[in-house]
Every structure is written in structure tokens, then in C-alpha cells.
Amino acid sequence: MGTLPQIEPVSTKHLLACLGLAIDEAKLIRSLIQSKEMADKLERDNPFSDQSIRLNREITYLESKLAEVRSKVSRG
């Protein structure tokens, strides 16, 4: 899943309608980037640690939430 923002308003009206979703997208992207960086470090140190497994589950969850937010924009 890409970690670049995809919600690009095309008008002021669209911006206001999508503002909350754009904020959610930005927060999720930031969390994903941080989590992936931590996961990379953990996997270099100990790839099968409980913390690494939990972090990878969190990444999967964050990616699904990001896809959910982006699908709401495409429907709106």
C-alpha cells in the first residue's frame, strides 16, 4: 500500500467535504511510516520476536484502515 497522500481536493467544497478524511489519511500514513521503520529495525535484530509479530499485525490493520478511508473518498 502506498504511503503517499491520495486525497486531493479539486474545489473548496470538495476540500470541506473531505477534510476529516484527509486528516485521517495523513495520521494513518504517518503511523504506517513509523511502524514500518520500527518493524524493519526489529526484523534486523530479531525477526521472530513477539514485538515484531505484533507490529506487523498493527501495520496490516493500519493499511486496512487507510484503504477504508480512501474508499470513502472515492465513493463521495
N, C-alpha and C positions, 0 to 999 in steps of 0.2 A: 504494500500500500504506500502510495506516495506521501511524503510529508511536506509537500508544498501546499499552501492555501489554494483552494479551488473556488471558494465563494467570492465571486467578483460582481458586485452590483453594477447594473447598467444605467440606473437612474436613482434619483433621490428617493423616490417612492419604493423602489426595489431595495435600496440600502436600508431604509427604515424597516421594511418587512423582514429583511434577512439579518439585521444587526445582531440579534440574540444568537442566531445560528452561527454567524461569522465569529462571534466571541467564543462560542463553544468549540468551533473548529480550531481556533487559534490555541485555546487551552489544551485541547486534545493533542494537537501537533507538538506543542511544547513538552507535554508529558511523554509522548511517544519518543521524541528525540532523546530526552533524558533517560528514559527507561532502556532504550536500545544501547545507549552509551554504557550504562551500568551493566547491562547484560553482556556486552562484548567484553568488558573488563572481568566480570565474574567467570565467563566461559574460558577466558585465557588462564585464570588462576585455578578454577575448579569447575569444569563443565557439568558435573553431575551433582552439584550441591543443591540442597533444598531451596536455598535462596535463589539460585539460578532458575530452577524449575518454576518457582512461584513468580518470578519476574517475567519469565516467558509467557506464563498464563495471563499475567497482567497486560503484557503487550498485545496478546491476542484479543483480550477484552477491549482495550483502548482502540485497536484497529476496527473492531466491530462497531463500537460507538461512533467512531469517525465516519464509517461508511453509512451509518444510520443518519447522522447529521447531514451528510452530503446528499443523501437520497431525499431528505425532507426539502432541501432547497430545490432539487431538480423537479420535485412534484409541485412546488409552489410556484 
